[in-house]
Amino acid sequence: MEKITERTIDIREILKGKMGAKAKYVPAPLVKWLERIVHQDEVNDFLWQNRDLAGVPWLESCLRYLDVTLDVVGEENLPPKDDGRLYTFVSNHPLGGQDGVALGAIIGRRYDGRLRYLVNDLLMNLPGLAPLCIPINKTGQQSRSFPAMVEAGFHGDNHIIMFPAGICSRRIDGKIHDLPWKKTFITKSVETHRDVIPIHFGGRNSDFFYNLANVCKRLGIKFNIAMLYLADEMYKNRHKTFRVAFGKPIPWQTFDKSRTPAQWAGYVQDIVYKL
């Protein structure tokens, strides 16, 4: 496990890792602003206090720290843990923090920690979460190793948790909704004979978050600036109750040639929003 210090999250070091020598040109006030919006001190305090935890116990500690209450429905739709099969769990992504933590805790408890996330590679900076992650680079060009990581995840012996939209929900025509889901979970689930379990997570971020995301889109800014505020949104969403609905497993054989993988992804997304 990565060594945990009292300053595990260090914005300056993360910038160096992403930008190399160019990081020294980032103005000091900008670095201070980044440290504030990612709640660097508070997050580091939590990580230090929980430095001996990893995996599902760490996720459960996160839920206690955030004072999250979960209203879980449809849990009877989850397959038994001893049926010898592996599944792909797919969910909408309204929050960017609590939703991922909560789903990992619920599924991890039921399946004895046998799960892996396909997640933003920045989350690898959280040592307690890192053992459960297959990282995907969302801040620059996709890593050459991305296909290999996805292959390893789906061909491994763990259940997979995915947010197929790739980024958090946006406000679209006045409604909080995911962007169209990517097809990877369809193609890989068929390839590895994994049934797909749809999940709907209730919740939303602040108006500021959605307005910022939409302004950046209108201005043509490609970098996902809103992503920087996800930690701040997580703290705004403390002490709340979230509804989590599990749908019935969708057999992998469903995804036949009658539709394209992208169309099947949209089909599953529609099911999620009806849960």
C-alpha positions in Angstrom: 0.0 0.0 0.0 1.2 3.5 -0.7 2.7 5.2 2.3 0.3 7.6 4.0 1.7 10.8 5.5 0.0 13.7 7.2 -0.1 15.4 3.8 -1.1 12.7 1.4 -3.0 15.1 -0.9 -0.5 17.7 -2.1 -1.8 19.9 -4.9 1.7 21.1 -5.8 2.9 17.5 -6.2 -0.1 16.5 -8.2 0.5 19.4 -10.5 4.1 18.3 -10.9 2.9 14.8 -11.8 0.5 16.1 -14.4 2.6 19.0 -15.8 6.2 18.2 -15.1 8.6 21.1 -15.2 5.8 23.5 -16.3 4.2 23.2 -12.9 6.6 25.8 -11.5 4.9 28.4 -13.7 1.5 27.9 -11.9 0.9 31.1 -9.9 1.0 30.7 -6.1 -2.5 32.2 -5.7 -3.9 29.6 -8.1 -2.3 26.8 -6.1 -3.8 28.2 -2.9 -7.2 28.4 -4.6 -6.9 24.7 -5.7 -5.9 23.7 -2.2 -9.0 25.4 -0.8 -11.6 24.0 -3.3 -10.3 20.5 -2.9 -10.4 20.9 0.9 -6.8 19.7 1.1 -6.4 20.1 4.8 -9.7 18.5 5.7 -9.2 15.6 3.3 -5.7 15.0 4.6 -6.9 15.0 8.2 -9.5 12.3 7.3 -6.9 10.2 5.4 -4.5 10.4 8.3 -7.1 9.4 10.9 -8.1 6.5 8.6 -4.6 5.6 7.5 -4.9 2.0 8.6 -8.0 1.3 6.5 -8.3 0.3 2.9 -10.9 -1.0 0.5 -14.5 -1.5 1.7 -13.7 -0.6 5.4 -12.3 2.7 4.2 -15.4 3.4 2.1 -17.6 2.7 5.1 -15.6 5.1 7.2 -16.1 7.7 4.4 -19.8 7.3 4.7 -19.7 7.8 8.5 -17.4 10.9 8.1 -19.8 12.4 5.5 -22.8 11.4 7.6 -24.5 9.8 4.7 -27.8 7.9 5.1 -28.8 5.5 2.3 -32.3 4.5 1.4 -31.7 1.3 -0.5 -34.4 -0.2 -2.6 -34.4 -3.3 -4.8 -31.6 -5.0 -2.9 -33.4 -8.3 -3.5 -32.4 -7.9 -7.2 -28.7 -8.3 -6.3 -27.5 -11.8 -7.2 -26.2 -14.1 -4.4 -22.5 -13.7 -3.7 -21.9 -17.5 -4.1 -23.4 -18.0 -7.5 -20.0 -18.2 -9.1 -20.6 -15.4 -11.6 -19.3 -11.9 -12.1 -21.3 -8.8 -12.9 -21.0 -5.3 -14.2 -22.7 -2.7 -12.0 -23.6 0.5 -13.9 -25.0 3.7 -12.4 -25.9 7.3 -13.2 -23.3 9.7 -11.7 -25.1 12.6 -10.1 -22.6 13.6 -7.4 -19.0 12.5 -8.1 -18.2 11.7 -4.5 -20.9 10.1 -2.3 -22.4 8.1 -5.1 -19.2 6.2 -5.8 -18.3 5.7 -2.1 -21.8 4.5 -1.3 -22.1 2.0 -4.2 -18.7 0.6 -3.4 -19.7 0.2 0.3 -23.0 -1.5 -0.5 -21.7 -3.8 -3.2 -18.4 -4.4 -1.3 -20.2 -5.6 1.8 -22.4 -8.0 -0.1 -19.6 -9.4 -2.3 -16.8 -9.6 0.3 -14.8 -6.7 -1.2 -14.6 -8.4 -4.7 -15.1 -5.2 -6.7 -13.1 -2.8 -8.9 -14.0 0.7 -10.0 -13.1 2.1 -13.4 -12.4 5.6 -12.2 -10.7 9.0 -12.7 -7.0 8.4 -12.2 -6.8 11.4 -9.7 -8.6 9.1 -7.2 -5.5 7.0 -7.1 -4.1 9.7 -4.8 -6.5 8.3 -2.1 -4.5 5.4 -0.7 -7.6 3.8 1.0 -9.4 3.8 -2.3 -6.6 2.9 -4.7 -6.6 -0.9 -4.1 -10.2 -0.9 -5.6 -9.4 1.2 -8.6 -8.6 0.7 -12.3 -7.5 4.2 -13.1 -8.6 6.1 -16.3 -6.9 9.4 -17.2 -9.5 12.1 -17.5 -7.3 15.1 -17.3 -5.2 14.7 -20.5 -4.7 12.3 -23.4 -5.9 8.8 -22.7 -3.1 6.6 -21.5 -1.8 4.1 -24.0 -2.4 1.5 -21.3 -6.1 2.3 -21.0 -7.3 -0.7 -23.2 -5.0 -3.0 -21.2 -6.4 -1.8 -17.9 -10.0 -2.2 -19.0 -9.2 -5.7 -20.3 -7.5 -6.7 -17.0 -10.5 -5.4 -15.1 -13.2 -7.3 -17.0 -11.1 -10.4 -17.3 -10.2 -10.4 -13.6 -12.1 -12.1 -10.8 -13.9 -9.0 -9.4 -17.2 -7.4 -10.0 -16.9 -4.1 -11.9 -18.6 -0.8 -10.9 -18.8 1.8 -13.7 -20.3 5.2 -14.3 -20.7 4.9 -18.1 -21.3 8.7 -18.6 -17.6 9.1 -17.7 -18.3 12.4 -15.9 -20.9 13.7 -13.4 -24.4 14.5 -14.4 -25.0 17.9 -16.0 -28.1 20.1 -16.1 -29.5 19.5 -19.6 -32.7 21.4 -20.6 -33.4 22.1 -16.9 -33.0 18.5 -15.8 -30.1 16.9 -13.9 -29.1 14.0 -16.2 -26.1 12.0 -17.3 -24.6 12.7 -20.7 -25.1 9.7 -23.1 -23.5 6.6 -21.8 -20.4 5.2 -23.5 -20.6 1.7 -24.9 -17.6 0.0 -23.2 -19.6 -1.7 -20.5 -21.8 -3.3 -23.1 -19.0 -4.6 -25.3 -16.9 -5.9 -22.4 -19.8 -7.4 -20.5 -20.8 -9.4 -23.6 -17.2 -10.4 -24.2 -16.7 -11.6 -20.6 -20.3 -13.0 -20.2 -21.2 -10.6 -17.3 -24.8 -9.7 -16.7 -25.4 -6.0 -16.2 -27.0 -4.7 -13.0 -28.6 -1.2 -13.4 -28.5 1.2 -10.5 -30.1 4.6 -10.0 -28.5 7.0 -7.4 -30.7 9.9 -6.4 -29.1 13.2 -5.7 -27.7 16.4 -7.2 -24.9 18.9 -6.9 -25.3 22.7 -6.4 -26.6 25.1 -8.9 -23.1 26.7 -9.0 -21.6 23.4 -10.2 -24.1 23.0 -13.1 -23.9 26.7 -14.1 -20.1 26.5 -14.1 -20.1 23.3 -16.3 -22.6 24.8 -18.7 -20.6 28.1 -19.0 -17.4 26.2 -19.7 -19.2 24.2 -22.4 -20.6 27.4 -24.1 -17.1 28.9 -24.0 -15.6 25.8 -25.6 -13.3 25.1 -22.7 -12.2 21.5 -23.0 -10.7 21.1 -19.6 -13.3 19.8 -17.1 -13.0 22.8 -14.6 -16.2 21.6 -12.8 -14.3 18.4 -11.8 -12.1 20.5 -9.6 -15.1 21.4 -7.5 -16.2 17.8 -6.8 -14.6 17.7 -3.4 -16.3 21.0 -2.5 -19.6 19.5 -3.7 -19.0 16.4 -1.6 -18.7 18.6 1.5 -21.9 20.5 0.6 -23.7 17.1 0.4 -22.8 16.0 3.9 -25.5 15.0 6.3 -27.9 14.0 3.6 -30.0 10.9 2.7 -29.7 9.4 -0.8 -32.0 6.9 -2.5 -30.2 4.0 -4.2 -32.3 1.7 -6.4 -31.0 -1.6 -7.8 -32.7 -3.0 -10.9 -32.9 -6.6 -12.0 -29.9 -8.1 -13.8 -29.9 -7.7 -17.5 -28.5 -10.9 -19.1 -25.5 -10.3 -21.3 -27.2 -12.2 -24.1 -29.7 -9.3 -24.3 -27.1 -7.2 -26.1 -27.4 -8.8 -29.5 -26.8 -7.5 -33.0 -30.3 -6.0 -33.2 -28.8 -2.7 -31.9 -25.4 -1.2 -31.9 -23.4 -1.3 -28.6 -24.0 2.5 -28.3 -27.8 2.0 -28.7 -27.7 -0.8 -26.1 -25.9 1.6 -23.7 -28.7 4.1 -24.2 -31.2 1.3 -23.6 -29.7 0.5 -20.2 -29.4 4.2 -19.3 -33.1 4.6 -19.9 -33.8 1.7 -17.6 -31.7 3.3 -14.9 -33.7 6.5 -15.0 -36.9 4.6 -14.6 -35.8 2.9 -11.4 
